[in-house]
Amino acid sequence: MRILITGTAGFIGFHTAQAMLAAGHEIVGVDVINDYYDVSLKDSRLAILNAQDGFTEARLDLANAQVLGDVFADFAPDRVIHLAAQAGVRYSLENPQAYLNSNLQGFLNVLEGCRHTSVEHLVYASSSSVYGANPVLPFRESDGVAHPVSFYAATKRANEAMAHAYAHTYGLPCTGLRFFTVYGPWGRPDMAYFKFTRAILAGDAIDVYNQGQMRRDFTYIDDVVEGICRVLKTIPKPQEKSEPSRHMDPGHSAVAPIAIYNIGGGNQEELMTLIHMLEEALGTKAKLNMMPMQTGDVVATLSDSTALWKAIGYKPQTGLAAGTKNFVDWYRDYYG
């Protein structure tokens, strides 16, 4: 199968491309290689991919419709996994224009590429951030997502609406995955667990927001990739119409071949628990700099991934302790 994957220099995209290559698929990997975080880490990921048969790198900006369209036309992918995006809730407070270019214009260009090459299935990255100010846990796909608390979250919710429009108008099957705090080897340096590890080893204090009163649903990278691979095979169809209702489930549609799934571990962990696990794995105590809550952040996340488990027959297997140790082992090996 020919699969176009965006964001292959990134954390989740790199691991997903690895899995797809191992399964024997032909991959074109699209990435612009921006400097949002350490470019050398992105180059290291790409070096591994470029050394493998079946992988072709296409270095380009998704916001460039003409160039991306040419890649779609030349490669004619059967399916597309769209994982590229300007990431980071906090960075969206400083540079919203980057999110407009990548997450909105870039996503539109991906949809257009899929439409014009008759792609069988588009799987794209959404985020647990879309739940925003929703106070009820666990988050379910049927919950309201009308109150994002960051521009990053707003762009991801917009992606879901754009996908529904293209699925309805052009019959393009689309599946969105709302990721919950993905972590693991080769991760993103802007993520808390990565920054904490670096600071602890350097003897520096770590910033702990909301005085440590934060809870997250951590999801290990291998579990996320397994979910992506299985979802790609599961092409959505319009759901059978039910009785008229004022409430429409955003995760499914009676008029379009779309699906939206949470993909999370389903276990809520305290931020301080993560810090203690890192201390244990590193053999070093952390110096804590307790900070107030940051604008655009949320106190807690927790996924209800029942719909995903029913659809693909899989749920995350890796606990936080094991996943944290795996990350620390990789970190020590990579950074020496």
C-alpha positions as CSV (number, residue, x, y, z in Angstrom):
1,M,0.0,0.0,0.0
2,R,1.2,3.5,-0.8
3,I,0.8,5.8,2.3
4,L,1.6,9.5,2.6
5,I,2.5,10.4,6.1
6,T,3.0,14.1,7.2
7,G,5.2,15.0,10.1
8,T,7.7,12.2,9.7
9,A,10.4,14.2,11.3
10,G,8.2,14.6,14.3
11,F,7.7,12.3,17.3
12,I,4.5,10.4,16.4
13,G,5.1,10.6,12.7
14,F,8.5,9.1,12.9
15,H,7.3,6.1,15.0
16,T,4.3,5.7,12.7
17,A,6.4,5.6,9.6
18,Q,8.7,3.1,11.2
19,A,5.8,0.8,11.9
20,M,4.4,1.2,8.4
21,L,7.7,0.5,6.8
22,A,8.1,-2.7,8.9
23,A,4.7,-3.8,7.6
24,G,6.0,-3.5,4.1
25,H,4.2,-0.4,2.9
26,E,5.7,2.3,0.6
27,I,5.9,5.6,2.4
28,V,6.4,9.2,1.3
29,G,7.1,11.3,4.4
30,V,6.3,15.0,4.3
31,D,7.9,17.5,6.7
32,V,9.1,21.1,6.6
33,I,11.7,20.6,9.5
34,N,10.9,23.9,11.3
35,D,12.9,25.0,14.3
36,Y,10.1,24.9,16.9
37,Y,12.5,22.5,18.8
38,D,15.9,21.0,18.3
39,V,16.4,20.4,14.5
40,S,19.2,17.9,15.1
41,L,16.7,15.5,16.8
42,K,14.4,15.7,13.8
43,D,17.4,15.1,11.5
44,S,18.3,12.0,13.6
45,R,14.8,10.6,13.2
46,L,14.9,11.2,9.4
47,A,18.3,9.6,9.1
48,I,16.8,6.4,10.4
49,L,13.9,6.6,8.0
50,N,15.9,7.5,5.0
51,A,18.2,4.5,5.6
52,Q,15.2,2.1,5.0
53,D,13.9,0.7,1.8
54,G,10.4,2.0,0.9
55,F,10.8,5.5,2.4
56,T,11.0,8.7,0.3
57,E,11.4,12.1,2.0
58,A,9.5,15.1,0.7
59,R,10.7,18.2,2.5
60,L,8.1,20.9,2.0
61,D,5.8,23.3,3.8
62,L,2.2,22.0,3.9
63,A,1.0,25.6,3.5
64,N,2.4,25.5,-0.1
65,A,-0.6,24.1,-1.9
66,Q,1.1,23.8,-5.3
67,V,4.1,21.8,-4.1
68,L,2.1,19.5,-1.9
69,G,-0.4,19.0,-4.7
70,D,2.5,17.9,-6.9
71,V,3.6,15.3,-4.3
72,F,0.1,13.9,-4.1
73,A,-0.2,13.7,-7.9
74,D,3.2,12.0,-8.3
75,F,2.8,9.5,-5.5
76,A,-0.9,8.9,-5.8
77,P,-1.3,7.6,-2.2
78,D,-3.9,5.0,-1.3
79,R,-4.2,6.4,2.2
80,V,-2.9,9.3,4.2
81,I,-1.9,9.8,7.8
82,H,-1.7,13.5,8.6
83,L,0.3,14.1,11.8
84,A,2.1,17.3,11.0
85,A,1.0,20.4,12.9
86,Q,2.3,23.3,14.8
87,A,2.2,21.8,18.3
88,G,2.2,23.2,21.8
89,V,-0.6,24.9,23.7
90,R,1.7,27.5,25.4
91,Y,3.5,28.5,22.1
92,S,0.1,29.3,20.6
93,L,-0.2,32.1,23.1
94,E,3.0,33.7,21.5
95,N,2.7,32.9,17.8
96,P,-0.8,32.2,16.7
97,Q,0.1,32.9,13.0
98,A,2.2,29.7,12.9
99,Y,-0.9,27.7,13.9
100,L,-3.0,29.4,11.2
101,N,-0.4,28.5,8.5
102,S,0.2,24.9,9.5
103,N,-2.9,23.7,11.3
104,L,-5.5,25.4,9.1
105,Q,-4.0,26.2,5.7
106,G,-1.8,23.1,5.8
107,F,-4.8,20.9,6.7
108,L,-6.9,22.4,3.9
109,N,-4.1,21.6,1.4
110,V,-4.0,18.0,2.7
111,L,-7.8,17.6,2.3
112,E,-7.5,19.0,-1.2
113,G,-4.7,16.6,-2.1
114,C,-6.8,13.7,-0.8
115,R,-9.8,14.9,-2.8
116,H,-8.0,15.2,-6.1
117,T,-6.2,11.9,-5.9
118,S,-9.2,9.8,-4.6
119,V,-7.5,8.8,-1.3
120,E,-9.3,5.8,0.3
121,H,-9.0,7.0,3.9
122,L,-7.5,10.1,5.7
123,V,-6.5,9.6,9.3
124,Y,-5.5,12.8,11.0
125,A,-4.3,14.0,14.4
126,S,-6.7,15.9,16.6
127,S,-6.1,16.5,20.3
128,S,-7.6,16.1,23.8
129,S,-7.2,19.9,23.9
130,V,-10.4,20.2,22.0
131,Y,-12.3,19.4,25.2
132,G,-11.2,22.8,26.6
133,A,-13.2,24.0,29.5
134,N,-15.4,20.9,29.7
135,P,-15.5,20.1,33.4
136,V,-16.8,16.5,33.2
137,L,-14.4,13.6,33.2
138,P,-13.7,11.3,31.5
139,F,-13.9,13.0,28.2
140,R,-16.1,11.2,25.6
141,E,-16.4,11.9,21.9
142,S,-20.0,12.8,22.4
143,D,-19.1,15.7,24.8
144,G,-19.4,19.3,23.7
145,V,-16.2,20.9,22.4
146,A,-17.5,24.4,21.9
147,H,-15.2,26.1,24.4
148,P,-11.5,25.8,23.6
149,V,-9.1,27.5,25.9
150,S,-6.2,27.9,23.5
151,F,-5.8,28.8,19.9
152,Y,-4.0,25.5,19.3
153,A,-7.2,23.7,20.6
154,A,-9.3,25.9,18.4
155,T,-7.3,24.9,15.3
156,K,-7.7,21.2,16.1
157,R,-11.5,21.5,16.5
158,A,-11.6,23.4,13.2
159,N,-9.8,20.4,11.6
160,E,-12.5,18.1,12.8
161,A,-15.2,20.4,11.2
162,M,-13.2,20.7,8.0
163,A,-12.8,17.0,7.7
164,H,-16.6,16.5,8.2
165,A,-17.3,19.0,5.4
166,Y,-15.0,17.3,3.0
167,A,-16.3,13.8,3.9
168,H,-19.9,15.0,3.3
169,T,-19.2,17.1,0.2
170,Y,-16.7,14.8,-1.6
171,G,-17.2,11.4,0.1
172,L,-13.7,11.4,1.6
173,P,-13.6,9.0,4.5
174,C,-11.9,10.8,7.5
175,T,-10.9,9.6,11.0
176,G,-9.7,12.0,13.6
177,L,-7.7,10.8,16.6
178,R,-7.8,12.9,19.8
179,F,-4.4,12.1,21.4
180,F,-3.9,12.3,25.1
181,T,-0.4,13.3,26.3
182,V,1.7,11.0,24.2
183,Y,5.2,10.3,25.5
184,G,8.1,8.0,25.0
185,P,11.5,7.6,23.3
186,W,12.3,10.1,20.6
187,G,9.7,12.4,22.2
188,R,9.3,16.2,21.9
189,P,11.7,18.3,23.9
190,D,8.9,20.8,24.7
191,M,6.9,18.2,26.6
192,A,7.0,18.3,30.4
193,Y,8.5,14.8,30.9
194,F,11.4,15.7,28.4
195,K,12.1,19.1,30.0
196,F,11.9,17.6,33.5
197,T,14.5,14.9,32.6
198,R,16.9,17.4,31.1
199,A,16.6,19.7,34.0
200,I,16.9,17.0,36.7
201,L,20.1,15.7,35.1
202,A,21.6,19.2,34.8
203,G,20.7,19.9,38.5
204,D,18.3,22.7,37.4
205,A,14.9,23.4,39.0
206,I,11.8,22.4,37.0
207,D,8.8,24.6,36.7
208,V,5.7,22.8,38.1
209,Y,2.6,24.6,37.1
210,N,-0.6,25.0,39.3
211,Q,1.6,24.0,42.3
212,G,1.7,20.5,41.0
213,Q,-2.1,20.1,41.1
214,M,-2.3,18.7,37.5
215,R,-3.5,15.4,36.3
216,R,-3.0,13.8,32.9
217,D,-3.9,10.7,30.9
218,F,-0.5,9.7,29.6
219,T,-0.4,7.5,26.5
220,Y,2.8,5.6,25.5
221,I,4.0,6.0,21.9
222,D,3.9,2.3,21.0
223,D,0.2,2.2,22.0
224,V,-0.6,5.2,20.0
225,V,1.1,3.9,16.9
226,E,-0.7,0.5,17.2
227,G,-4.0,2.5,17.4
228,I,-3.1,4.5,14.3
229,C,-2.1,1.4,12.3
230,R,-5.4,-0.3,13.2
231,V,-7.6,2.7,12.5
232,L,-6.0,3.2,9.1
233,K,-7.5,-0.2,8.1
234,T,-11.0,0.7,9.5
235,I,-12.6,3.0,6.9
236,P,-15.6,4.8,8.4
237,K,-19.1,4.9,6.9
238,P,-22.0,7.2,7.6
239,Q,-23.9,6.0,10.7
240,E,-27.5,4.9,10.4
241,K,-29.9,7.7,11.0
242,S,-31.6,7.7,14.4
243,E,-34.5,9.7,15.8
244,P,-34.2,13.5,15.2
245,S,-32.3,15.2,18.0
246,R,-30.9,18.6,18.8
247,H,-27.7,17.0,20.0
248,M,-25.5,15.5,17.2
249,D,-22.5,13.2,18.2
250,P,-19.4,14.9,16.7
251,G,-17.7,11.5,16.6
252,H,-20.0,10.0,14.0
253,S,-22.3,11.4,11.3
254,A,-25.4,10.2,9.4
255,V,-24.4,12.2,6.4
256,A,-20.7,11.7,6.1
257,P,-18.1,8.9,6.3
258,I,-16.3,10.2,9.4
259,A,-15.2,9.0,12.8
260,I,-13.5,10.7,15.8
261,Y,-11.9,8.7,18.5
262,N,-10.1,9.4,21.8
263,I,-6.8,7.5,22.0
264,G,-5.7,7.5,25.6
265,G,-4.5,5.2,28.3
266,G,-7.7,5.7,30.3
267,N,-5.7,6.2,33.6
268,Q,-5.2,9.6,35.3
269,E,-1.8,10.3,36.8
270,E,-0.8,13.2,39.1
271,L,2.0,15.4,37.7
272,M,3.9,14.8,40.9
273,T,3.7,11.0,40.3
274,L,5.4,11.5,36.9
275,I,8.1,13.6,38.6
276,H,8.7,10.9,41.2
277,M,8.9,8.2,38.5
278,L,11.5,10.3,36.7
279,E,13.5,10.7,39.9
280,E,13.5,7.0,40.4
281,A,14.5,6.2,36.9
282,L,17.2,8.8,36.9
283,G,18.4,8.2,40.4
284,T,18.3,11.9,41.2
285,K,16.0,14.2,43.1
286,A,14.3,17.0,41.3
287,K,14.5,20.7,42.4
288,L,10.9,22.1,42.2
289,N,9.9,25.6,41.2
290,M,6.2,25.7,42.0
291,M,4.3,28.0,39.6
292,P,0.7,29.2,39.2
293,M,-1.6,27.9,36.5
294,Q,-0.7,28.9,33.0
295,T,-3.1,30.5,30.6
296,G,-4.4,28.1,28.0
297,D,-3.8,25.0,30.1
298,V,-6.3,22.7,31.8
299,V,-6.1,21.1,35.2
300,A,-7.0,17.5,34.2
301,T,-7.5,15.2,31.3
302,L,-8.9,11.7,31.2
303,S,-10.0,9.7,28.1
304,D,-12.9,7.4,27.7
305,S,-11.6,5.3,24.7
306,T,-14.4,2.8,24.7
307,A,-15.5,3.8,21.1
308,L,-11.9,3.2,19.8
309,W,-11.6,-0.1,21.6
310,K,-14.9,-1.3,20.1
311,A,-13.8,-0.2,16.6
312,I,-10.3,-1.7,16.5
313,G,-10.2,-4.2,19.3
314,Y,-7.2,-2.6,21.0
315,K,-6.4,-0.6,24.1
316,P,-3.2,0.8,25.4
317,Q,-1.0,-1.7,27.3
318,T,1.9,0.3,28.7
319,G,1.8,1.7,32.2
320,L,3.5,5.0,33.2
321,A,6.3,3.5,35.2
322,A,7.4,1.2,32.4
323,G,7.0,3.9,29.7
324,T,8.9,6.4,31.8
325,K,11.8,4.0,32.3
326,N,11.9,3.3,28.5
327,F,12.1,7.0,27.8
328,V,14.9,7.6,30.3
329,D,16.9,4.7,28.9
330,W,16.5,6.2,25.4
331,Y,17.4,9.6,26.7
332,R,20.7,8.4,28.3
333,D,21.6,6.5,25.2
334,Y,20.9,9.3,22.8
335,Y,22.4,12.2,24.7
336,G,25.1,10.2,26.4
